Amino acid sequence: DAITIAIIDTGIDEGHPDLASKIVAGYDYVGGDSNPHDLDGHGTHSAGIAAAITDNGKGIAGVSWGAKIMPLRVLDTEGSGWSSDITDAITWAYTNGADVLSLSLGGPSYSTSMQAAINDAHIAGSLVVAAMGNDRADGNPTAYPAANSNVMAVAATGPTDTYASYSQYGSHCDI
């Protein structure tokens, strides 16, 4: 079976030529329905990096060409959302078959309920991956869920293979 990657973000453009054939059922926590359409573009961008079709003469090639994408919209057009929606999406993802949970989002507050959902996803065998954040200029604040336990935290690097000027970093960074 193909790996299923839950993109917990701004949704996904379900008509995107590199993604349309890969999408499985998801949910829109912002709109409260089963149509997690991306009105921002960030979730579609993240999904493309993860799993865009390759060798089709369009767009880019994703890292996992055969993967399925589970869109879970938790962020609005401004990139804002509620911790409770993110927590619910983590639970929805692993209970609906996601092997990998991708969270290219974060904030400064620790949530006990989000940590519990992450722990449950981890126990269920799902890999939870989260971005370290892009706010290094603001004092390199600790961002969650990247700083949570049982999360693979990912930072960005630049051309010299050092942290990108915008990327947050810290001892909890895994990649």
ABEGO torsion letter per residue (X at the ends): XBBBBBBBBAEBBAABAAAAAABBBBBBAAAGBABBBBAAGAAAAAAAAAABBBGAGBEBBBABAABBBBBBBABBAAGBBBAAAAAAAAAAAAAAGBABBBBBBEBABBBAAAAAAAAAAAAAGBBBBBBAEAAAAAGGBBBOAAABBGBBBBBBBBAAGBBBAABBBEAABAX
